[in-house]
C-alpha cells in the first residue's frame, strides 16, 4: 500500500466533519507511541513551552543518570540514545529556541559527565558536532536570543 502525500491527506481532511476527525486522531494515537506523544504535546503542552522544556530536561536527567558507565561503549550508545530523544522532543515542538535550549542542556551534561568524556575520542567528537550544530542553529534565531544563547555557549568548554 502506497501512503498518500500530505497534500492529499490535507484535502481529504477538509471534507471530514468534526466527529470523524476526532475518531481519526484517536485511531492514529492507538498505533504508535510517537503519535500519542505528539498529540499530547499539541493538545496539552504547546501553550506552555517553558514547562515542556523543563519536563524534557527532567526526563533527560533520568536517562543520563541511568547510563551504564562500566564501558565507554555503553556510555557512547546511551548518549546517542539521549540525543535521539532530544531531537524527537524538539521536532514535536517545531521551535528553534526549544531545540537550542535542549541541545545546550545536553552539551552541558555531556561535558560534565563522569567518567570524563574528554578521555574518549568518539564522545568528544559527538560533543564537538553538537557544539558546531548549536552555533549554526543559534545564527538562525532572533538577534536578542542569539546574544543570550551565545553567552550560554561561551560558558561551555570548546574542545
C-alpha positions in Angstrom: 0.0 0.0 0.0 1.4 3.4 -1.0 1.0 6.2 1.5 -0.8 9.4 0.4 1.1 12.7 0.3 0.5 15.3 2.9 -1.3 17.5 0.3 -3.7 14.7 -0.5 -4.4 14.0 3.2 -5.0 17.7 3.8 -7.6 17.8 1.0 -9.3 14.7 2.4 -9.4 16.1 5.9 -11.1 19.3 4.7 -14.2 17.3 3.8 -14.4 15.4 7.1 -16.7 16.5 9.9 -15.6 17.1 13.5 -16.6 13.7 14.9 -14.8 11.9 12.0 -11.7 14.0 12.7 -11.8 13.1 16.4 -12.1 9.4 15.5 -9.2 9.6 13.1 -7.0 11.3 15.7 -7.8 8.7 18.4 -7.2 5.8 16.0 -3.9 7.3 14.9 -2.9 7.7 18.6 -3.5 4.0 19.2 -0.9 2.8 16.7 2.3 4.5 17.7 3.8 5.9 20.9 5.3 8.8 18.9 1.9 9.8 17.5 0.5 9.8 21.1 3.4 11.8 22.3 2.9 14.4 19.5 -0.8 14.7 20.2 -0.1 15.1 23.9 2.3 17.9 23.1 -0.1 19.6 20.7 -3.1 19.4 23.0 -1.6 20.0 26.4 1.9 21.4 26.3 2.2 23.6 23.2 0.9 26.6 25.1 3.4 26.1 27.9 6.8 25.8 26.2 8.8 26.6 29.3 7.2 23.8 31.3 7.6 21.4 28.3 11.3 22.2 28.2 11.6 21.6 31.9 9.8 18.3 31.6 12.0 17.1 28.8 15.1 18.2 30.8 13.9 16.1 33.7 13.4 13.1 31.5 16.8 13.5 30.0 18.3 13.8 33.5 16.8 10.5 34.4 18.2 8.9 31.2 21.6 10.3 31.8 21.6 9.2 35.5 20.8 5.6 34.4 23.8 5.3 32.0 25.9 2.2 32.5 29.4 3.7 33.0 31.2 0.3 33.0 32.4 0.7 29.4 32.9 3.6 27.0 30.8 1.6 24.5 27.8 1.7 26.8 28.3 5.4 27.5 28.5 6.2 23.8 25.4 4.2 23.0 23.4 5.8 25.8 24.5 9.3 24.9 23.3 8.7 21.3 20.0 7.5 22.7 19.6 10.6 24.8 20.4 12.7 21.8 17.8 10.9 19.7 15.2 11.6 22.4 16.2 15.3 22.5 15.8 15.6 18.7 12.4 13.8 18.9 11.1 16.2 21.5 12.5 19.2 19.7 10.8 18.0 16.5 7.4 17.8 18.4 7.8 21.5 19.4 9.0 22.7 16.0 10.5 25.8 17.6 14.2 26.5 17.1 14.5 28.0 20.6 13.4 24.8 22.2 15.9 22.8 20.1 18.7 25.1 21.1 17.7 25.0 24.7 17.6 21.2 24.8 20.9 20.8 22.9 22.6 23.3 25.2 21.4 21.2 28.2 22.7 18.0 26.5 26.2 19.6 25.8 26.4 20.9 29.4 25.6 17.5 30.8 27.8 15.7 28.4 30.9 17.7 29.1 30.5 17.4 32.9 29.6 13.7 32.7 31.6 11.3 34.9 33.7 9.5 33.8 35.0 12.3 31.8 34.1 12.3 28.1 37.4 14.1 27.4 39.2 10.8 27.6 37.0 9.2 24.9 37.6 10.3 21.3 34.2 9.4 19.9 32.4 11.1 22.7 34.5 14.3 22.2 33.6 14.2 18.5 29.9 13.9 19.4 30.3 16.9 21.7 32.1 18.9 19.1 29.5 18.1 16.4 26.7 19.2 18.8 28.6 22.4 19.6 29.1 23.1 15.9 25.4 22.4 15.2 24.4 24.7 18.1 26.4 27.6 16.6 24.6 27.1 13.3 21.2 26.9 14.9 21.8 30.0 17.1 22.7 32.0 14.0 19.2 31.5 12.7 17.5 32.9 15.8 16.4 36.5 16.6 19.4 38.7 17.4 18.3 39.1 21.1 18.1 35.4 21.5 21.3 34.9 19.6 23.1 37.0 22.2 21.6 35.2 25.2 22.4 31.7 23.8 25.9 32.7 22.7 26.6 33.8 26.3 25.5 30.3 27.5 27.6 28.7 24.7 30.7 30.6 25.9 30.2 29.1 29.3 30.8 25.6 27.8 34.4 24.5 27.1 35.3 24.3 23.4 37.2 21.1 22.9 
